[in-house]
């Protein structure tokens, strides 16, 4: 299993297309940044959905009827 996982992880490093993309990416200009407001909005929505999911799981488990 370890050999398979190592092979899968090392394959992109040996791929010529991946190497060309790495060289191209290093020579290109840096990408534009986003406003900090949008990062905070994303974080609130992301963590809010995670908390909401666990609240939903807790609520459905609390209201589950015992099976006979």
Backbone as CSV, one residue per row, in Angstrom:
resi,resn,N_x,N_y,N_z,CA_x,CA_y,CA_z,C_x,C_y,C_z
1,UNK,0.823,-1.190,0.000,0.000,0.000,0.000,0.869,1.257,0.000
2,UNK,1.940,1.235,0.789,2.817,2.407,0.847,3.499,2.663,-0.489
3,UNK,3.876,1.589,-1.180,4.544,1.761,-2.466,3.586,2.348,-3.493
4,UNK,2.323,1.914,-3.449,1.326,2.445,-4.372,1.087,3.923,-4.099
5,UNK,0.942,4.272,-2.843,0.712,5.665,-2.479,1.911,6.531,-2.857
6,UNK,3.102,6.050,-2.628,4.298,6.804,-2.993,4.391,6.977,-4.507
7,UNK,4.020,5.944,-5.250,4.040,6.039,-6.704,3.038,7.048,-7.227
8,UNK,1.855,7.058,-6.631,0.825,8.005,-7.055,1.262,9.428,-6.742
9,UNK,1.884,9.629,-5.589,2.316,10.974,-5.216,3.522,11.444,-6.030
10,UNK,4.379,10.543,-6.448,5.584,10.932,-7.176,5.348,11.074,-8.677
11,UNK,4.245,10.528,-9.198,3.998,10.590,-10.636,3.908,12.031,-11.155
12,UNK,3.159,12.946,-10.521,3.110,14.312,-11.068,4.467,14.996,-11.091
13,UNK,5.338,14.637,-10.175,6.654,15.267,-10.159,7.502,14.845,-11.348
14,UNK,7.253,13.661,-11.868,8.053,13.192,-12.980,7.403,13.480,-14.324
15,UNK,6.202,13.980,-14.335,5.495,14.255,-15.579,6.074,15.490,-16.269
16,UNK,6.387,15.406,-17.553,6.937,16.572,-18.250,5.950,17.733,-18.328
17,UNK,4.657,17.441,-18.410,3.673,18.516,-18.465,3.629,19.281,-17.149
18,UNK,3.770,18.567,-16.062,3.782,19.216,-14.756,5.017,20.090,-14.622
19,UNK,6.151,19.608,-15.107,7.390,20.382,-15.034,7.284,21.645,-15.891
20,UNK,6.654,21.551,-17.061,6.494,22.722,-17.922,5.581,23.744,-17.259
21,UNK,4.552,23.278,-16.588,3.642,24.197,-15.909,4.355,24.887,-14.751
22,UNK,5.247,24.177,-14.091,5.991,24.778,-12.981,6.909,25.881,-13.489
23,UNK,7.581,25.650,-14.618,8.474,26.664,-15.169,7.681,27.874,-15.649
24,UNK,6.528,27.610,-16.266,5.689,28.684,-16.774,5.121,29.506,-15.621
25,UNK,4.758,28.845,-14.547,4.190,29.533,-13.395,5.207,30.410,-12.686
26,UNK,6.456,30.009,-12.696,7.485,30.788,-12.014,7.784,32.078,-12.776
27,UNK,7.636,32.068,-14.108,7.966,33.237,-14.909,6.791,34.199,-15.035
28,UNK,5.596,33.763,-14.708,4.435,34.627,-14.885,4.328,35.642,-13.747
29,UNK,3.550,36.670,-13.992,3.353,37.716,-12.986,2.480,37.180,-11.857
30,UNK,2.616,37.725,-10.662,1.776,37.264,-9.552,0.308,37.578,-9.813
31,UNK,-0.551,36.735,-9.315,-1.980,36.939,-9.529,-2.498,38.062,-8.632
32,UNK,-3.659,38.576,-9.001,-4.252,39.648,-8.211,-4.773,39.095,-6.896
33,UNK,-4.705,39.897,-5.874,-5.184,39.463,-4.570,-6.644,39.863,-4.394
34,UNK,-7.279,39.279,-3.410,-8.671,39.596,-3.122,-8.721,40.455,-1.866
35,UNK,-9.813,41.156,-1.725,-10.001,41.985,-0.548,-10.170,41.096,0.678
36,UNK,-9.711,41.587,1.813,-9.819,40.829,3.057,-11.272,40.583,3.434
37,UNK,-12.162,41.458,3.002,-13.592,41.287,3.294,-14.102,39.975,2.717
38,UNK,-13.697,39.643,1.488,-14.174,38.412,0.849,-13.576,37.177,1.502
39,UNK,-12.376,37.290,2.014,-11.776,36.168,2.742,-12.554,35.913,4.024
40,UNK,-12.934,36.971,4.725,-13.713,36.827,5.956,-15.101,36.287,5.646
41,UNK,-15.728,36.772,4.569,-17.048,36.255,4.176,-16.957,34.761,3.875
42,UNK,-15.926,34.350,3.141,-15.754,32.935,2.840,-15.567,32.124,4.112
43,UNK,-14.740,32.613,5.033,-14.475,31.873,6.274,-15.739,31.737,7.113
44,UNK,-16.528,32.808,7.195,-17.773,32.740,7.978,-18.735,31.738,7.359
45,UNK,-18.894,31.771,6.048,-19.803,30.821,5.388,-19.282,29.402,5.521
46,UNK,-17.979,29.205,5.304,-17.391,27.861,5.355,-17.550,27.241,6.741
47,UNK,-17.107,27.962,7.773,-17.194,27.406,9.119,-18.635,27.383,9.622
48,UNK,-19.454,28.318,9.160,-20.866,28.290,9.513,-21.570,27.059,8.978
49,UNK,-21.230,26.647,7.763,-21.834,25.434,7.200,-21.353,24.192,7.937
50,UNK,-20.100,24.177,8.357,-19.596,23.030,9.118,-20.324,22.934,10.454
51,UNK,-20.452,24.059,11.152,-21.162,24.065,12.433,-22.622,23.697,12.221
52,UNK,-23.244,24.231,11.186,-24.632,23.904,10.879,-24.839,22.430,10.614
53,UNK,-23.888,21.797,9.940,-23.989,20.361,9.674,-23.972,19.558,10.971
54,UNK,-23.069,19.919,11.889,-23.002,19.185,13.150,-24.213,19.468,14.033
55,UNK,-24.757,20.672,13.967,-25.986,20.970,14.699,-27.136,20.138,14.130
56,UNK,-27.192,20.023,12.815,-28.216,19.189,12.177,-28.077,17.731,12.603
57,UNK,-26.864,17.209,12.624,-26.646,15.827,13.062,-27.066,15.650,14.517
58,UNK,-26.721,16.602,15.371,-27.082,16.527,16.781,-28.598,16.579,16.940
59,UNK,-29.260,17.436,16.176,-30.712,17.586,16.272,-31.435,16.318,15.805
60,UNK,-30.995,15.742,14.700,-31.654,14.521,14.212,-31.384,13.336,15.137
61,UNK,-30.204,13.294,15.740,-29.902,12.204,16.677,-30.726,12.348,17.949
62,UNK,-30.932,13.568,18.391,-31.712,13.813,19.599,-33.185,13.445,19.387
63,UNK,-33.703,13.673,18.199,-35.119,13.426,17.926,-35.387,12.045,17.313
64,UNK,-34.374,11.210,17.220,-34.575,9.886,16.639,-35.408,9.031,17.577
65,UNK,-36.373,8.322,17.001,-37.206,7.430,17.803,-36.479,6.108,17.986
66,UNK,-36.551,5.532,19.173,-35.883,4.239,19.377,-36.558,3.147,18.541
67,UNK,-35.731,2.346,17.918,-36.280,1.262,17.083,-36.660,0.083,17.961
68,UNK,-37.766,-0.519,17.617,-38.270,-1.647,18.425,-37.779,-2.966,17.872
